[in-house]
């Protein structure tokens, strides 16, 4: 098989890139290790910045997003006693939209066939070859048969554990990483949210987050040690802990219900540079991970795809080699700013095991400053809605 761009991974980044390239007449094929049902079963975040919404609008795939998404003009920081509302609408004139990543993936997946985007699922043992040169290729296996895709560029959208990043020689790449000493225990339930906006809470017992997927489906988190086991957290214990950590105002409006899904996810900050090597471009989690504090993961992937699609279209339509060469620097400039915001908010809202009275006093002072300073709230708001691309 021959194509112009071979995309590895059919998550939202890969499907979004594929749909954008096909809309511009660029030939591409997407390879995905898992089945469509598995891809859609992955529960992920759902707070969308303008960049993500605008790309869906450009593709004409925003009908369901507009009908079912929940526009938010603000969010809250809680310190155990009060809610500090960040009025992102009033401060920036923009909104975020709550719309599950699974739904974004479904919209992109449904559009693939009708728009001529070929997606090959259950492609096993994917391997990248000759990425240093201008004639790379990808091999994969289905059953006992091996296949080869010849292309001009490879886009690695295959997540942190995929093969794409590993194709970059160790002598070329640099890894930056911060592993956090806790994970997020998440519970998904068909109950109305306790607040119409998100609440990030810093409590003496630990962090908590109240969020939602819809007006009738809620997603809550608490932080727990990395050694914790999900079996130790029956539903009632989770709800009890949420009620304490979110504070009395939010607790009064919590509706309890059975968990549809419950899991513990570790947290890390991670950046791999460069995001381009030869004919390989990395997008999304294959190049960077952010802690979910601040809701940047999916949106960073969308901004990567924005830069990558523009560079690849420029190359094939106008022979613009410089655009491809500049991809990594452009993408990383925004990645590092988002990493900074996610790290700062994580540090502010969590109790770290190594922290003592001084660090706690700094958190209290910072939250007091945010509560009383429009300038501080403006900084948080403009980062939360997403910096310009």
C-alpha positions as CSV (number, residue, x, y, z in Angstrom):
1,X,0.0,0.0,0.0
2,X,1.2,3.5,-0.8
3,X,0.0,6.8,0.7
4,X,1.3,10.2,1.5
5,X,0.9,10.1,5.3
6,X,0.7,7.0,7.5
7,X,-0.9,7.9,10.8
8,X,-0.2,5.6,13.8
9,X,-3.1,5.5,16.3
10,X,-6.9,6.0,15.9
11,X,-7.5,8.0,19.1
12,X,-8.8,11.5,18.8
13,X,-5.4,12.9,17.7
14,X,-4.9,10.4,14.8
15,X,-8.5,10.6,13.7
16,X,-8.5,14.4,13.8
17,X,-5.3,14.6,11.8
18,X,-6.6,12.1,9.3
19,X,-9.9,13.9,8.8
20,X,-8.1,17.3,8.4
21,X,-5.7,15.9,5.8
22,X,-8.4,14.2,3.8
23,X,-10.4,17.5,3.8
24,X,-7.4,19.1,2.1
25,X,-7.0,16.2,-0.4
26,X,-3.9,14.7,1.2
27,X,-3.9,10.9,1.0
28,X,-3.5,9.1,4.4
29,X,-4.2,5.9,6.2
30,X,-4.6,5.3,9.9
31,X,-3.3,2.2,11.7
32,X,-4.8,1.3,15.1
33,X,-3.7,-1.7,17.2
34,X,-7.1,-2.0,19.0
35,X,-10.7,-2.6,17.8
36,X,-13.2,0.3,17.3
37,X,-15.1,-0.9,20.4
38,X,-12.0,-0.8,22.5
39,X,-11.1,2.7,21.3
40,X,-14.5,3.9,22.2
41,X,-14.4,2.2,25.6
42,X,-11.6,4.4,26.9
43,X,-12.9,6.9,29.4
44,X,-11.1,10.2,29.2
45,X,-11.4,13.9,30.0
46,X,-13.9,16.2,28.3
47,X,-13.1,19.9,28.8
48,X,-12.5,21.4,25.3
49,X,-10.6,24.5,24.6
50,X,-11.3,26.7,21.6
51,X,-8.6,25.0,19.5
52,X,-10.4,21.7,19.8
53,X,-13.8,23.1,19.1
54,X,-12.7,25.2,16.2
55,X,-11.1,22.1,14.5
56,X,-14.3,20.2,14.8
57,X,-16.2,23.2,13.4
58,X,-13.7,23.4,10.4
59,X,-14.5,19.8,9.6
60,X,-18.2,20.3,9.9
61,X,-18.3,17.7,12.7
62,X,-19.6,19.9,15.5
63,X,-23.3,19.3,15.3
64,X,-23.5,16.9,18.2
65,X,-20.9,18.9,20.1
66,X,-23.1,22.0,19.9
67,X,-26.3,20.1,20.7
68,X,-24.9,18.0,23.6
69,X,-21.9,19.9,24.9
70,X,-22.1,22.0,28.0
71,X,-20.6,25.5,27.6
72,X,-18.8,26.7,30.8
73,X,-18.1,30.3,31.6
74,X,-16.1,29.5,34.7
75,X,-14.7,27.0,37.2
76,X,-14.0,26.9,40.9
77,X,-11.1,26.4,43.3
78,X,-12.0,25.2,46.8
79,X,-9.9,25.3,49.9
80,X,-12.1,23.4,52.3
81,X,-14.1,26.4,53.4
82,X,-15.0,28.4,50.3
83,X,-15.4,28.3,46.5
84,X,-13.2,30.7,44.6
85,X,-14.9,31.2,41.2
86,X,-12.7,31.9,38.2
87,X,-14.9,33.8,35.8
88,X,-13.3,32.8,32.5
89,X,-16.1,34.2,30.4
90,X,-15.9,37.6,32.0
91,X,-12.1,37.7,32.2
92,X,-11.4,36.4,28.7
93,X,-14.6,36.6,26.7
94,X,-14.3,32.9,25.9
95,X,-15.7,29.6,27.1
96,X,-14.7,26.0,27.4
97,X,-17.1,23.2,26.5
98,X,-17.6,20.0,28.4
99,X,-18.0,17.2,25.8
100,X,-16.4,13.8,26.5
101,X,-13.3,12.7,24.6
102,X,-15.1,9.5,23.8
103,X,-17.8,11.5,22.0
104,X,-15.1,13.5,20.0
105,X,-13.6,10.1,19.0
106,X,-17.0,8.8,18.0
107,X,-17.8,11.8,15.8
108,X,-14.4,11.5,14.1
109,X,-14.7,7.8,13.7
110,X,-18.2,8.0,12.2
111,X,-17.0,10.6,9.6
112,X,-14.0,8.5,8.5
113,X,-15.8,6.2,6.1
114,X,-18.0,8.8,4.5
115,X,-15.0,11.1,3.9
116,X,-12.7,8.6,2.5
117,X,-10.4,8.2,5.5
118,X,-9.1,4.6,5.6
119,X,-8.7,3.3,9.2
120,X,-7.2,-0.2,9.7
121,X,-8.1,-1.5,13.1
122,X,-6.4,-4.5,14.9
123,X,-3.1,-3.7,13.2
124,X,-0.7,-5.6,15.4
125,X,3.1,-5.4,15.7
126,X,3.3,-2.0,14.1
127,X,6.9,-1.0,13.3
128,X,8.4,2.1,11.8
129,X,11.3,1.9,9.3
130,X,13.7,4.4,7.7
131,X,12.2,7.4,9.5
132,X,15.6,9.2,9.1
133,X,15.1,9.5,5.3
134,X,12.4,10.7,2.8
135,X,11.0,7.2,2.0
136,X,9.8,5.7,5.3
137,X,7.5,2.8,5.6
138,X,5.4,1.1,8.3
139,X,4.8,-2.6,8.7
140,X,2.0,-4.3,10.6
141,X,0.4,-7.7,11.0
142,X,-3.1,-9.0,10.9
143,X,-3.5,-12.6,11.7
144,X,-0.6,-14.4,10.0
145,X,-0.2,-11.9,7.2
146,X,2.2,-9.0,7.3
147,X,1.5,-5.7,5.4
148,X,3.6,-2.7,4.4
149,X,2.6,0.9,4.0
150,X,5.0,3.1,2.0
151,X,4.6,6.8,2.6
152,X,6.3,10.2,2.6
153,X,5.6,11.1,6.3
154,X,4.6,9.2,9.4
155,X,2.5,10.8,12.1
156,X,2.9,9.2,15.5
157,X,-0.4,9.6,17.3
158,X,-0.2,6.3,19.2
159,X,0.1,7.5,22.8
160,X,2.8,7.2,25.5
161,X,3.3,3.4,25.1
162,X,3.2,3.3,21.3
163,X,6.1,2.5,18.9
164,X,6.4,5.9,17.3
165,X,8.5,7.7,19.9
166,X,10.7,4.7,20.2
167,X,11.6,5.1,16.5
168,X,13.6,8.2,17.4
169,X,17.2,7.4,18.2
170,X,18.2,7.8,21.8
171,X,21.1,10.1,20.7
172,X,18.5,12.5,19.2
173,X,15.7,12.7,21.7
174,X,15.6,14.2,25.2
175,X,13.1,13.2,27.8
176,X,11.8,15.6,30.6
177,X,9.7,13.9,33.3
178,X,8.2,14.5,36.7
179,X,6.4,11.5,38.2
180,X,3.9,12.5,40.9
181,X,3.7,10.5,44.2
182,X,0.0,10.0,43.9
183,X,-2.7,8.9,41.4
184,X,-6.3,10.0,40.8
185,X,-9.0,7.6,41.8
186,X,-11.9,8.3,39.4
187,X,-15.6,7.4,39.7
188,X,-18.1,7.8,36.8
189,X,-21.8,7.7,37.8
190,X,-25.2,8.4,36.2
191,X,-26.0,11.2,38.6
192,X,-26.4,14.9,38.2
193,X,-23.3,17.0,38.9
194,X,-23.0,18.7,42.3
195,X,-22.3,22.0,40.6
196,X,-22.9,23.3,37.1
197,X,-19.1,24.1,36.9
198,X,-16.0,22.1,37.8
199,X,-14.6,22.3,41.3
200,X,-10.9,21.7,42.0
201,X,-10.5,21.2,45.8
202,X,-7.5,21.4,48.1
203,X,-8.3,19.8,51.4
204,X,-6.2,18.6,54.3
205,X,-7.2,15.0,53.4
206,X,-6.1,15.5,49.8
207,X,-7.2,16.7,46.4
208,X,-10.7,16.3,44.9
209,X,-12.3,17.2,41.6
210,X,-16.0,17.4,40.8
211,X,-16.7,17.3,37.0
212,X,-19.2,16.0,34.6
213,X,-19.8,14.4,31.2
214,X,-23.3,15.7,30.8
215,X,-26.2,17.1,32.9
216,X,-26.9,13.6,34.1
217,X,-23.5,11.9,34.2
218,X,-20.8,13.0,36.7
219,X,-17.1,12.3,37.0
220,X,-15.4,12.7,40.3
221,X,-11.8,12.2,41.4
222,X,-9.7,12.1,44.6
223,X,-6.0,11.7,44.9
224,X,-4.7,8.5,46.6
225,X,-1.2,7.1,47.2
226,X,0.3,5.1,44.2
227,X,0.3,2.1,46.5
228,X,-3.5,2.2,46.9
229,X,-5.7,-0.6,45.6
230,X,-9.1,0.0,44.0
231,X,-10.5,-2.9,46.0
232,X,-10.1,-0.7,49.1
233,X,-12.5,1.9,47.8
234,X,-16.1,0.7,47.6
235,X,-18.5,3.3,46.2
236,X,-19.7,4.5,49.6
237,X,-16.2,5.2,50.8
238,X,-15.5,7.2,47.6
239,X,-18.7,9.3,48.1
240,X,-17.9,9.9,51.7
241,X,-14.4,11.1,50.9
242,X,-15.6,13.4,48.2
243,X,-18.2,15.0,50.5
244,X,-15.4,15.8,53.0
245,X,-12.8,17.1,50.5
246,X,-15.1,19.1,48.3
247,X,-16.4,21.1,51.3
248,X,-19.9,21.6,52.8
249,X,-21.3,23.8,49.9
250,X,-20.6,21.2,47.2
251,X,-21.3,18.2,49.5
252,X,-24.8,19.4,50.1
253,X,-25.6,18.9,46.4
254,X,-23.8,15.6,45.8
255,X,-26.1,12.9,44.4
256,X,-24.7,9.4,45.1
257,X,-25.1,6.5,42.8
258,X,-23.4,3.2,41.7
259,X,-20.1,3.5,39.8
260,X,-20.3,2.8,36.1
261,X,-16.5,2.9,36.0
262,X,-13.8,3.2,38.8
263,X,-10.1,3.3,38.3
264,X,-6.8,4.7,39.6
265,X,-4.6,6.6,37.1
266,X,-1.0,7.6,37.9
267,X,0.0,11.2,37.2
268,X,3.1,12.5,35.4
269,X,4.4,15.5,33.5
270,X,6.4,14.4,30.5
271,X,7.9,16.0,27.4
272,X,9.9,14.4,24.6
273,X,11.9,16.7,22.3
274,X,12.2,17.1,19.4
275,X,8.6,16.3,18.2
276,X,9.9,15.7,14.7
277,X,12.7,13.5,13.5
278,X,13.3,13.1,9.7
279,X,9.9,12.1,8.2
280,X,8.3,11.3,11.6
281,X,6.1,13.8,13.4
282,X,4.9,13.1,17.0
283,X,1.5,14.3,18.1
284,X,-0.3,14.1,21.5
285,X,0.6,11.7,24.2
286,X,3.4,10.1,22.1
287,X,5.3,13.3,22.8
288,X,3.9,14.7,26.0
289,X,1.8,13.9,29.1
290,X,0.3,16.4,31.4
291,X,-1.4,15.7,34.7
292,X,-5.2,16.1,34.2
293,X,-5.3,19.1,36.5
294,X,-6.2,21.9,34.1
295,X,-7.7,19.6,31.4
296,X,-4.9,20.1,28.8
297,X,-4.2,16.6,27.5
298,X,-6.7,16.3,24.6
299,X,-6.4,20.0,23.9
300,X,-2.6,19.8,23.6
301,X,-3.1,16.9,21.1
302,X,-5.5,19.1,19.1
303,X,-3.0,22.0,18.9
304,X,-0.3,19.5,17.8
305,X,-2.6,18.3,15.1
306,X,-3.3,21.9,14.1
307,X,0.4,22.5,13.5
308,X,1.1,19.1,11.9
309,X,-1.8,19.3,9.5
310,X,-0.9,22.8,8.4
311,X,2.7,21.7,7.9
312,X,1.8,18.6,5.9
313,X,-0.7,20.3,3.7
314,X,1.8,23.0,3.0
315,X,4.4,20.4,2.0
316,X,2.1,18.5,-0.4
317,X,0.3,21.5,-1.8
318,X,3.1,24.1,-2.0
319,X,6.3,22.1,-1.4
320,X,6.8,24.0,1.8
321,X,9.6,22.1,3.4
322,X,10.2,24.8,6.0
323,X,6.8,24.3,7.5
324,X,7.6,20.6,8.3
325,X,11.0,21.6,9.7
326,X,9.4,24.2,12.0
327,X,6.7,21.8,13.3
328,X,8.5,20.7,16.5
329,X,9.5,24.2,17.7
330,X,6.0,25.5,17.1
331,X,4.3,22.6,18.9
332,X,6.8,22.5,21.8
333,X,6.4,26.3,22.5
334,X,2.7,25.7,23.3
335,X,3.4,22.3,25.0
336,X,5.7,23.8,27.6
337,X,3.3,26.6,28.4
338,X,0.6,24.1,29.0
339,X,2.9,21.9,31.0
340,X,3.7,24.9,33.2
341,X,0.1,25.6,33.9
342,X,-0.8,22.0,34.6
343,X,2.2,21.6,36.9
344,X,1.4,24.9,38.7
345,X,-2.2,24.0,39.3
346,X,-1.3,20.5,40.4
347,X,1.3,21.9,42.9
348,X,-1.3,24.4,44.2
349,X,-4.2,22.0,44.7
350,X,-2.4,18.8,46.0
351,X,-0.7,18.0,49.3
352,X,2.7,16.4,48.4
353,X,4.2,13.9,50.9
354,X,7.4,15.9,51.2
355,X,5.7,19.2,51.9
356,X,5.8,20.7,55.3
357,X,4.2,23.7,57.1
358,X,6.0,26.2,54.9
359,X,4.7,24.6,51.6
360,X,1.2,24.5,53.1
361,X,1.4,28.2,54.1
362,X,2.4,29.0,50.6
363,X,-0.7,27.2,49.2
364,X,-2.9,29.1,51.6
365,X,-1.3,32.4,50.7
366,X,-1.6,31.7,46.9
367,X,-5.3,30.8,47.2
368,X,-5.9,33.9,49.3
369,X,-4.2,36.0,46.6
370,X,-6.2,34.4,43.8
371,X,-9.4,35.0,45.7
372,X,-8.7,38.7,46.0
373,X,-6.8,39.5,42.8
374,X,-8.4,40.0,39.4
375,X,-4.9,39.9,37.8
376,X,-4.2,36.4,39.3
377,X,-7.6,35.2,38.2
378,X,-7.0,36.6,34.7
379,X,-3.7,34.6,34.4
380,X,-5.5,31.4,35.4
381,X,-8.4,32.1,33.2
382,X,-6.4,32.7,30.0
383,X,-4.4,29.5,30.5
384,X,-7.5,27.5,31.3
385,X,-9.3,28.5,28.1
386,X,-6.2,27.8,26.1
387,X,-3.4,30.0,24.9
388,X,-3.4,31.1,21.2
389,X,-2.0,28.8,18.6
